[in-house]
Amino acid sequence: MFHKLRNLRKLHNVEVSQLAKLIGVKTIGAYYKKEAGERGFTLVEAKAIADYFNTSIEDIFFKL
């Protein structure tokens, strides 16, 4: 679902474990479920990820 997020993570060589830790997710599997769209990101999590990549929530999660 969040192809932009996955592509951004790969483009910047960011490990899943880094983003999981950043947003306080305890397991990599739980993070993957969020990235795949099976579970949602909270606004706080989305903001933390956007700040990490120096972009906006809209650019990652809403724009096509």
mmCIF file of the N, C-alpha and C atoms, coordinates in Angstrom:
data_MODEL
# 
_entry.id   MODEL 
# 
loop_
_atom_site.group_PDB 
_atom_site.id 
_atom_site.type_symbol 
_atom_site.label_atom_id 
_atom_site.label_alt_id 
_atom_site.label_comp_id 
_atom_site.label_asym_id 
_atom_site.label_entity_id 
_atom_site.label_seq_id 
_atom_site.pdbx_PDB_ins_code 
_atom_site.Cartn_x 
_atom_site.Cartn_y 
_atom_site.Cartn_z 
_atom_site.occupancy 
_atom_site.B_iso_or_equiv 
_atom_site.pdbx_formal_charge 
_atom_site.auth_seq_id 
_atom_site.auth_comp_id 
_atom_site.auth_asym_id 
_atom_site.auth_atom_id 
_atom_site.pdbx_PDB_model_num 
ATOM 1   N N  . MET A 1 1  ? 0.817  -1.194 0.000  1.00 0.00 ? 1  MET A N  1 
ATOM 2   C CA . MET A 1 1  ? 0.000  0.000  0.000  1.00 0.00 ? 1  MET A CA 1 
ATOM 3   C C  . MET A 1 1  ? 0.861  1.259  0.000  1.00 0.00 ? 1  MET A C  1 
ATOM 4   N N  . PHE A 1 2  ? 1.833  1.319  0.889  1.00 0.00 ? 2  PHE A N  1 
ATOM 5   C CA . PHE A 1 2  ? 2.678  2.510  0.997  1.00 0.00 ? 2  PHE A CA 1 
ATOM 6   C C  . PHE A 1 2  ? 3.956  2.317  0.186  1.00 0.00 ? 2  PHE A C  1 
ATOM 7   N N  . HIS A 1 3  ? 3.779  2.231  -1.131 1.00 0.00 ? 3  HIS A N  1 
ATOM 8   C CA . HIS A 1 3  ? 4.918  1.999  -2.016 1.00 0.00 ? 3  HIS A CA 1 
ATOM 9   C C  . HIS A 1 3  ? 5.936  3.127  -1.927 1.00 0.00 ? 3  HIS A C  1 
ATOM 10  N N  . LYS A 1 4  ? 5.450  4.352  -1.761 1.00 0.00 ? 4  LYS A N  1 
ATOM 11  C CA . LYS A 1 4  ? 6.377  5.482  -1.652 1.00 0.00 ? 4  LYS A CA 1 
ATOM 12  C C  . LYS A 1 4  ? 7.276  5.332  -0.432 1.00 0.00 ? 4  LYS A C  1 
ATOM 13  N N  . LEU A 1 5  ? 6.705  4.897  0.664  1.00 0.00 ? 5  LEU A N  1 
ATOM 14  C CA . LEU A 1 5  ? 7.491  4.730  1.884  1.00 0.00 ? 5  LEU A CA 1 
ATOM 15  C C  . LEU A 1 5  ? 8.551  3.658  1.689  1.00 0.00 ? 5  LEU A C  1 
ATOM 16  N N  . ARG A 1 6  ? 8.159  2.525  1.148  1.00 0.00 ? 6  ARG A N  1 
ATOM 17  C CA . ARG A 1 6  ? 9.124  1.447  0.911  1.00 0.00 ? 6  ARG A CA 1 
ATOM 18  C C  . ARG A 1 6  ? 10.218 1.908  -0.052 1.00 0.00 ? 6  ARG A C  1 
ATOM 19  N N  . ASN A 1 7  ? 9.826  2.584  -1.125 1.00 0.00 ? 7  ASN A N  1 
ATOM 20  C CA . ASN A 1 7  ? 10.814 3.067  -2.092 1.00 0.00 ? 7  ASN A CA 1 
ATOM 21  C C  . ASN A 1 7  ? 11.748 4.102  -1.476 1.00 0.00 ? 7  ASN A C  1 
ATOM 22  N N  . LEU A 1 8  ? 11.211 4.986  -0.668 1.00 0.00 ? 8  LEU A N  1 
ATOM 23  C CA . LEU A 1 8  ? 12.019 6.003  0.009  1.00 0.00 ? 8  LEU A CA 1 
ATOM 24  C C  . LEU A 1 8  ? 13.012 5.350  0.964  1.00 0.00 ? 8  LEU A C  1 
ATOM 25  N N  . ARG A 1 9  ? 12.532 4.355  1.697  1.00 0.00 ? 9  ARG A N  1 
ATOM 26  C CA . ARG A 1 9  ? 13.396 3.634  2.640  1.00 0.00 ? 9  ARG A CA 1 
ATOM 27  C C  . ARG A 1 9  ? 14.545 2.959  1.895  1.00 0.00 ? 9  ARG A C  1 
ATOM 28  N N  . LYS A 1 10 ? 14.227 2.310  0.786  1.00 0.00 ? 10 LYS A N  1 
ATOM 29  C CA . LYS A 1 10 ? 15.263 1.621  0.015  1.00 0.00 ? 10 LYS A CA 1 
ATOM 30  C C  . LYS A 1 10 ? 16.219 2.605  -0.654 1.00 0.00 ? 10 LYS A C  1 
ATOM 31  N N  . LEU A 1 11 ? 15.690 3.705  -1.171 1.00 0.00 ? 11 LEU A N  1 
ATOM 32  C CA . LEU A 1 11 ? 16.514 4.726  -1.819 1.00 0.00 ? 11 LEU A CA 1 
ATOM 33  C C  . LEU A 1 11 ? 17.571 5.275  -0.866 1.00 0.00 ? 11 LEU A C  1 
ATOM 34  N N  . HIS A 1 12 ? 17.204 5.437  0.383  1.00 0.00 ? 12 HIS A N  1 
ATOM 35  C CA . HIS A 1 12 ? 18.115 5.987  1.389  1.00 0.00 ? 12 HIS A CA 1 
ATOM 36  C C  . HIS A 1 12 ? 18.842 4.905  2.190  1.00 0.00 ? 12 HIS A C  1 
ATOM 37  N N  . ASN A 1 13 ? 18.712 3.652  1.755  1.00 0.00 ? 13 ASN A N  1 
ATOM 38  C CA . ASN A 1 13 ? 19.368 2.521  2.425  1.00 0.00 ? 13 ASN A CA 1 
ATOM 39  C C  . ASN A 1 13 ? 19.066 2.476  3.920  1.00 0.00 ? 13 ASN A C  1 
ATOM 40  N N  . VAL A 1 14 ? 17.799 2.656  4.247  1.00 0.00 ? 14 VAL A N  1 
ATOM 41  C CA . VAL A 1 14 ? 17.364 2.619  5.639  1.00 0.00 ? 14 VAL A CA 1 
ATOM 42  C C  . VAL A 1 14 ? 16.791 1.236  5.919  1.00 0.00 ? 14 VAL A C  1 
ATOM 43  N N  . GLU A 1 15 ? 17.281 0.610  6.956  1.00 0.00 ? 15 GLU A N  1 
ATOM 44  C CA . GLU A 1 15 ? 16.806 -0.712 7.343  1.00 0.00 ? 15 GLU A CA 1 
ATOM 45  C C  . GLU A 1 15 ? 15.435 -0.610 8.007  1.00 0.00 ? 15 GLU A C  1 
ATOM 46  N N  . VAL A 1 16 ? 14.646 -1.642 7.836  1.00 0.00 ? 16 VAL A N  1 
ATOM 47  C CA . VAL A 1 16 ? 13.335 -1.709 8.478  1.00 0.00 ? 16 VAL A CA 1 
ATOM 48  C C  . VAL A 1 16 ? 13.481 -1.551 9.986  1.00 0.00 ? 16 VAL A C  1 
ATOM 49  N N  . SER A 1 17 ? 14.504 -2.159 10.540 1.00 0.00 ? 17 SER A N  1 
ATOM 50  C CA . SER A 1 17 ? 14.708 -2.090 11.994 1.00 0.00 ? 17 SER A CA 1 
ATOM 51  C C  . SER A 1 17 ? 14.915 -0.653 12.468 1.00 0.00 ? 17 SER A C  1 
ATOM 52  N N  . GLN A 1 18 ? 15.535 0.178  11.635 1.00 0.00 ? 18 GLN A N  1 
ATOM 53  C CA . GLN A 1 18 ? 15.748 1.582  12.003 1.00 0.00 ? 18 GLN A CA 1 
ATOM 54  C C  . GLN A 1 18 ? 14.422 2.328  12.117 1.00 0.00 ? 18 GLN A C  1 
ATOM 55  N N  . LEU A 1 19 ? 13.541 2.135  11.136 1.00 0.00 ? 19 LEU A N  1 
ATOM 56  C CA . LEU A 1 19 ? 12.254 2.819  11.181 1.00 0.00 ? 19 LEU A CA 1 
ATOM 57  C C  . LEU A 1 19 ? 11.360 2.240  12.265 1.00 0.00 ? 19 LEU A C  1 
ATOM 58  N N  . ALA A 1 20 ? 11.434 0.944  12.471 1.00 0.00 ? 20 ALA A N  1 
ATOM 59  C CA . ALA A 1 20 ? 10.651 0.330  13.548 1.00 0.00 ? 20 ALA A CA 1 
ATOM 60  C C  . ALA A 1 20 ? 11.048 0.935  14.889 1.00 0.00 ? 20 ALA A C  1 
ATOM 61  N N  . LYS A 1 21 ? 12.336 1.063  15.112 1.00 0.00 ? 21 LYS A N  1 
ATOM 62  C CA . LYS A 1 21 ? 12.823 1.658  16.357 1.00 0.00 ? 21 LYS A CA 1 
ATOM 63  C C  . LYS A 1 21 ? 12.406 3.123  16.458 1.00 0.00 ? 21 LYS A C  1 
ATOM 64  N N  . LEU A 1 22 ? 12.506 3.849  15.355 1.00 0.00 ? 22 LEU A N  1 
ATOM 65  C CA . LEU A 1 22 ? 12.152 5.265  15.323 1.00 0.00 ? 22 LEU A CA 1 
ATOM 66  C C  . LEU A 1 22 ? 10.717 5.501  15.786 1.00 0.00 ? 22 LEU A C  1 
ATOM 67  N N  . ILE A 1 23 ? 9.803  4.646  15.337 1.00 0.00 ? 23 ILE A N  1 
ATOM 68  C CA . ILE A 1 23 ? 8.393  4.853  15.677 1.00 0.00 ? 23 ILE A CA 1 
ATOM 69  C C  . ILE A 1 23 ? 7.942  4.034  16.884 1.00 0.00 ? 23 ILE A C  1 
ATOM 70  N N  . GLY A 1 24 ? 8.868  3.280  17.467 1.00 0.00 ? 24 GLY A N  1 
ATOM 71  C CA . GLY A 1 24 ? 8.548  2.547  18.687 1.00 0.00 ? 24 GLY A CA 1 
ATOM 72  C C  . GLY A 1 24 ? 7.813  1.239  18.478 1.00 0.00 ? 24 GLY A C  1 
ATOM 73  N N  . VAL A 1 25 ? 7.954  0.655  17.287 1.00 0.00 ? 25 VAL A N  1 
ATOM 74  C CA . VAL A 1 25 ? 7.342  -0.643 17.013 1.00 0.00 ? 25 VAL A CA 1 
ATOM 75  C C  . VAL A 1 25 ? 8.298  -1.718 17.507 1.00 0.00 ? 25 VAL A C  1 
ATOM 76  N N  . LYS A 1 26 ? 7.777  -2.676 18.247 1.00 0.00 ? 26 LYS A N  1 
ATOM 77  C CA . LYS A 1 26 ? 8.640  -3.649 18.917 1.00 0.00 ? 26 LYS A CA 1 
ATOM 78  C C  . LYS A 1 26 ? 9.219  -4.719 18.003 1.00 0.00 ? 26 LYS A C  1 
ATOM 79  N N  . THR A 1 27 ? 8.512  -5.061 16.932 1.00 0.00 ? 27 THR A N  1 
ATOM 80  C CA . THR A 1 27 ? 9.026  -6.109 16.050 1.00 0.00 ? 27 THR A CA 1 
ATOM 81  C C  . THR A 1 27 ? 9.070  -5.619 14.604 1.00 0.00 ? 27 THR A C  1 
ATOM 82  N N  . ILE A 1 28 ? 9.973  -6.202 13.855 1.00 0.00 ? 28 ILE A N  1 
ATOM 83  C CA . ILE A 1 28 ? 10.085 -5.870 12.438 1.00 0.00 ? 28 ILE A CA 1 
ATOM 84  C C  . ILE A 1 28 ? 8.828  -6.323 11.702 1.00 0.00 ? 28 ILE A C  1 
ATOM 85  N N  . GLY A 1 29 ? 8.284  -7.461 12.115 1.00 0.00 ? 29 GLY A N  1 
ATOM 86  C CA . GLY A 1 29 ? 7.053  -7.965 11.504 1.00 0.00 ? 29 GLY A CA 1 
ATOM 87  C C  . GLY A 1 29 ? 5.903  -6.984 11.641 1.00 0.00 ? 29 GLY A C  1 
ATOM 88  N N  . ALA A 1 30 ? 5.796  -6.372 12.800 1.00 0.00 ? 30 ALA A N  1 
ATOM 89  C CA . ALA A 1 30 ? 4.739  -5.377 13.025 1.00 0.00 ? 30 ALA A CA 1 
ATOM 90  C C  . ALA A 1 30 ? 4.950  -4.167 12.122 1.00 0.00 ? 30 ALA A C  1 
ATOM 91  N N  . TYR A 1 31 ? 6.206  -3.774 11.949 1.00 0.00 ? 31 TYR A N  1 
ATOM 92  C CA . TYR A 1 31 ? 6.488  -2.651 11.044 1.00 0.00 ? 31 TYR A CA 1 
ATOM 93  C C  . TYR A 1 31 ? 6.112  -3.022 9.609  1.00 0.00 ? 31 TYR A C  1 
ATOM 94  N N  . TYR A 1 32 ? 6.491  -4.221 9.169  1.00 0.00 ? 32 TYR A N  1 
ATOM 95  C CA . TYR A 1 32 ? 6.163  -4.651 7.809  1.00 0.00 ? 32 TYR A CA 1 
ATOM 96  C C  . TYR A 1 32 ? 4.654  -4.618 7.567  1.00 0.00 ? 32 TYR A C  1 
ATOM 97  N N  . LYS A 1 33 ? 3.869  -4.997 8.578  1.00 0.00 ? 33 LYS A N  1 
ATOM 98  C CA . LYS A 1 33 ? 2.411  -4.959 8.438  1.00 0.00 ? 33 LYS A CA 1 
ATOM 99  C C  . LYS A 1 33 ? 1.924  -3.534 8.228  1.00 0.00 ? 33 LYS A C  1 
ATOM 100 N N  . LYS A 1 34 ? 2.555  -2.597 8.895  1.00 0.00 ? 34 LYS A N  1 
ATOM 101 C CA . LYS A 1 34 ? 2.196  -1.190 8.706  1.00 0.00 ? 34 LYS A CA 1 
ATOM 102 C C  . LYS A 1 34 ? 2.587  -0.732 7.301  1.00 0.00 ? 34 LYS A C  1 
ATOM 103 N N  . GLU A 1 35 ? 3.797  -1.060 6.888  1.00 0.00 ? 35 GLU A N  1 
ATOM 104 C CA . GLU A 1 35 ? 4.272  -0.631 5.574  1.00 0.00 ? 35 GLU A CA 1 
ATOM 105 C C  . GLU A 1 35 ? 3.451  -1.266 4.452  1.00 0.00 ? 35 GLU A C  1 
ATOM 106 N N  . ALA A 1 36 ? 2.949  -2.464 4.678  1.00 0.00 ? 36 ALA A N  1 
ATOM 107 C CA . ALA A 1 36 ? 2.133  -3.156 3.678  1.00 0.00 ? 36 ALA A CA 1 
ATOM 108 C C  . ALA A 1 36 ? 0.679  -2.689 3.688  1.00 0.00 ? 36 ALA A C  1 
ATOM 109 N N  . GLY A 1 37 ? 0.318  -1.891 4.684  1.00 0.00 ? 37 GLY A N  1 
ATOM 110 C CA . GLY A 1 37 ? -1.042 -1.388 4.765  1.00 0.00 ? 37 GLY A CA 1 
ATOM 111 C C  . GLY A 1 37 ? -1.992 -2.281 5.530  1.00 0.00 ? 37 GLY A C  1 
ATOM 112 N N  . GLU A 1 38 ? -1.475 -3.354 6.131  1.00 0.00 ? 38 GLU A N  1 
ATOM 113 C CA . GLU A 1 38 ? -2.324 -4.244 6.920  1.00 0.00 ? 38 GLU A CA 1 
ATOM 114 C C  . GLU A 1 38 ? -2.713 -3.608 8.250  1.00 0.00 ? 38 GLU A C  1 
ATOM 115 N N  . ARG A 1 39 ? -1.882 -2.736 8.736  1.00 0.00 ? 39 ARG A N  1 
ATOM 116 C CA . ARG A 1 39 ? -2.148 -1.956 9.944  1.00 0.00 ? 39 ARG A CA 1 
ATOM 117 C C  . ARG A 1 39 ? -1.803 -0.512 9.626  1.00 0.00 ? 39 ARG A C  1 
ATOM 118 N N  . GLY A 1 40 ? -2.457 0.394  10.304 1.00 0.00 ? 40 GLY A N  1 
ATOM 119 C CA . GLY A 1 40 ? -2.232 1.803  10.022 1.00 0.00 ? 40 GLY A CA 1 
ATOM 120 C C  . GLY A 1 40 ? -1.123 2.417  10.853 1.00 0.00 ? 40 GLY A C  1 
ATOM 121 N N  . PHE A 1 41 ? -0.556 3.480  10.330 1.00 0.00 ? 41 PHE A N  1 
ATOM 122 C CA . PHE A 1 41 ? 0.388  4.296  11.081 1.00 0.00 ? 41 PHE A CA 1 
ATOM 123 C C  . PHE A 1 41 ? -0.410 5.325  11.863 1.00 0.00 ? 41 PHE A C  1 
ATOM 124 N N  . THR A 1 42 ? 0.001  5.602  13.071 1.00 0.00 ? 42 THR A N  1 
ATOM 125 C CA . THR A 1 42 ? -0.609 6.700  13.810 1.00 0.00 ? 42 THR A CA 1 
ATOM 126 C C  . THR A 1 42 ? -0.070 8.003  13.236 1.00 0.00 ? 42 THR A C  1 
ATOM 127 N N  . LEU A 1 43 ? -0.724 9.092  13.567 1.00 0.00 ? 43 LEU A N  1 
ATOM 128 C CA . LEU A 1 43 ? -0.252 10.397 13.110 1.00 0.00 ? 43 LEU A CA 1 
ATOM 129 C C  . LEU A 1 43 ? 1.146  10.684 13.647 1.00 0.00 ? 43 LEU A C  1 
ATOM 130 N N  . VAL A 1 44 ? 1.393  10.308 14.884 1.00 0.00 ? 44 VAL A N  1 
ATOM 131 C CA . VAL A 1 44 ? 2.716  10.514 15.494 1.00 0.00 ? 44 VAL A CA 1 
ATOM 132 C C  . VAL A 1 44 ? 3.773  9.705  14.748 1.00 0.00 ? 44 VAL A C  1 
ATOM 133 N N  . GLU A 1 45 ? 3.455  8.457  14.404 1.00 0.00 ? 45 GLU A N  1 
ATOM 134 C CA . GLU A 1 45 ? 4.399  7.617  13.657 1.00 0.00 ? 45 GLU A CA 1 
ATOM 135 C C  . GLU A 1 45 ? 4.660  8.191  12.268 1.00 0.00 ? 45 GLU A C  1 
ATOM 136 N N  . ALA A 1 46 ? 3.593  8.600  11.592 1.00 0.00 ? 46 ALA A N  1 
ATOM 137 C CA . ALA A 1 46 ? 3.735  9.173  10.249 1.00 0.00 ? 46 ALA A CA 1 
ATOM 138 C C  . ALA A 1 46 ? 4.581  10.441 10.283 1.00 0.00 ? 46 ALA A C  1 
ATOM 139 N N  . LYS A 1 47 ? 4.371  11.270 11.289 1.00 0.00 ? 47 LYS A N  1 
ATOM 140 C CA . LYS A 1 47 ? 5.150  12.509 11.436 1.00 0.00 ? 47 LYS A CA 1 
ATOM 141 C C  . LYS A 1 47 ? 6.624  12.194 11.677 1.00 0.00 ? 47 LYS A C  1 
ATOM 142 N N  . ALA A 1 48 ? 6.900  11.211 12.522 1.00 0.00 ? 48 ALA A N  1 
ATOM 143 C CA . ALA A 1 48 ? 8.288  10.833 12.808 1.00 0.00 ? 48 ALA A CA 1 
ATOM 144 C C  . ALA A 1 48 ? 8.990  10.344 11.541 1.00 0.00 ? 48 ALA A C  1 
ATOM 145 N N  . ILE A 1 49 ? 8.294  9.559  10.745 1.00 0.00 ? 49 ILE A N  1 
ATOM 146 C CA . ILE A 1 49 ? 8.872  9.047  9.502  1.00 0.00 ? 49 ILE A CA 1 
ATOM 147 C C  . ILE A 1 49 ? 9.098  10.188 8.510  1.00 0.00 ? 49 ILE A C  1 
ATOM 148 N N  . ALA A 1 50 ? 8.119  11.061 8.370  1.00 0.00 ? 50 ALA A N  1 
ATOM 149 C CA . ALA A 1 50 ? 8.263  12.203 7.457  1.00 0.00 ? 50 ALA A CA 1 
ATOM 150 C C  . ALA A 1 50 ? 9.430  13.090 7.879  1.00 0.00 ? 50 ALA A C  1 
ATOM 151 N N  . ASP A 1 51 ? 9.544  13.354 9.166  1.00 0.00 ? 51 ASP A N  1 
ATOM 152 C CA . ASP A 1 51 ? 10.662 14.168 9.662  1.00 0.00 ? 51 ASP A CA 1 
ATOM 153 C C  . ASP A 1 51 ? 11.999 13.487 9.391  1.00 0.00 ? 51 ASP A C  1 
ATOM 154 N N  . TYR A 1 52 ? 12.054 12.176 9.581  1.00 0.00 ? 52 TYR A N  1 
ATOM 155 C CA . TYR A 1 52 ? 13.283 11.417 9.356  1.00 0.00 ? 52 TYR A CA 1 
ATOM 156 C C  . TYR A 1 52 ? 13.764 11.594 7.914  1.00 0.00 ? 52 TYR A C  1 
ATOM 157 N N  . PHE A 1 53 ? 12.821 11.561 6.971  1.00 0.00 ? 53 PHE A N  1 
ATOM 158 C CA . PHE A 1 53 ? 13.173 11.694 5.560  1.00 0.00 ? 53 PHE A CA 1 
ATOM 159 C C  . PHE A 1 53 ? 13.106 13.140 5.068  1.00 0.00 ? 53 PHE A C  1 
ATOM 160 N N  . ASN A 1 54 ? 12.878 14.068 5.981  1.00 0.00 ? 54 ASN A N  1 
ATOM 161 C CA . ASN A 1 54 ? 12.833 15.494 5.658  1.00 0.00 ? 54 ASN A CA 1 
ATOM 162 C C  . ASN A 1 54 ? 11.818 15.796 4.550  1.00 0.00 ? 54 ASN A C  1 
ATOM 163 N N  . THR A 1 55 ? 10.625 15.266 4.723  1.00 0.00 ? 55 THR A N  1 
ATOM 164 C CA . THR A 1 55 ? 9.541  15.485 3.774  1.00 0.00 ? 55 THR A CA 1 
ATOM 165 C C  . THR A 1 55 ? 8.240  15.613 4.551  1.00 0.00 ? 55 THR A C  1 
ATOM 166 N N  . SER A 1 56 ? 7.137  15.678 3.853  1.00 0.00 ? 56 SER A N  1 
ATOM 167 C CA . SER A 1 56 ? 5.851  15.834 4.534  1.00 0.00 ? 56 SER A CA 1 
ATOM 168 C C  . SER A 1 56 ? 5.102  14.509 4.611  1.00 0.00 ? 56 SER A C  1 
ATOM 169 N N  . ILE A 1 57 ? 4.182  14.450 5.544  1.00 0.00 ? 57 ILE A N  1 
ATOM 170 C CA . ILE A 1 57 ? 3.314  13.276 5.665  1.00 0.00 ? 57 ILE A CA 1 
ATOM 171 C C  . ILE A 1 57 ? 2.555  13.076 4.356  1.00 0.00 ? 57 ILE A C  1 
ATOM 172 N N  . GLU A 1 58 ? 2.071  14.158 3.799  1.00 0.00 ? 58 GLU A N  1 
ATOM 173 C CA . GLU A 1 58 ? 1.297  14.086 2.561  1.00 0.00 ? 58 GLU A CA 1 
ATOM 174 C C  . GLU A 1 58 ? 2.100  13.464 1.427  1.00 0.00 ? 58 GLU A C  1 
ATOM 175 N N  . ASP A 1 59 ? 3.364  13.850 1.305  1.00 0.00 ? 59 ASP A N  1 
ATOM 176 C CA . ASP A 1 59 ? 4.198  13.319 0.223  1.00 0.00 ? 59 ASP A CA 1 
ATOM 177 C C  . ASP A 1 59 ? 4.395  11.812 0.330  1.00 0.00 ? 59 ASP A C  1 
ATOM 178 N N  . ILE A 1 60 ? 4.481  11.307 1.530  1.00 0.00 ? 60 ILE A N  1 
ATOM 179 C CA . ILE A 1 60 ? 4.712  9.871  1.711  1.00 0.00 ? 60 ILE A CA 1 
ATOM 180 C C  . ILE A 1 60 ? 3.410  9.081  1.679  1.00 0.00 ? 60 ILE A C  1 
ATOM 181 N N  . PHE A 1 61 ? 2.409  9.556  2.386  1.00 0.00 ? 61 PHE A N  1 
ATOM 182 C CA . PHE A 1 61 ? 1.231  8.738  2.635  1.00 0.00 ? 61 PHE A CA 1 
ATOM 183 C C  . PHE A 1 61 ? -0.001 9.073  1.790  1.00 0.00 ? 61 PHE A C  1 
ATOM 184 N N  . PHE A 1 62 ? -0.051 10.262 1.160  1.00 0.00 ? 62 PHE A N  1 
ATOM 185 C CA . PHE A 1 62 ? -1.284 10.644 0.488  1.00 0.00 ? 62 PHE A CA 1 
ATOM 186 C C  . PHE A 1 62 ? -1.153 10.964 -0.996 1.00 0.00 ? 62 PHE A C  1 
ATOM 187 N N  . LYS A 1 63 ? -0.056 11.514 -1.436 1.00 0.00 ? 63 LYS A N  1 
ATOM 188 C CA . LYS A 1 63 ? 0.087  11.868 -2.855 1.00 0.00 ? 63 LYS A CA 1 
ATOM 189 C C  . LYS A 1 63 ? 0.379  10.627 -3.677 1.00 0.00 ? 63 LYS A C  1 
ATOM 190 N N  . LEU A 1 64 ? -0.163 10.613 -4.880 1.00 0.00 ? 64 LEU A N  1 
ATOM 191 C CA . LEU A 1 64 ? 0.076  9.478  -5.776 1.00 0.00 ? 64 LEU A CA 1 
ATOM 192 C C  . LEU A 1 64 ? 1.354  9.612  -6.518 1.00 0.00 ? 64 LEU A C  1 
# 
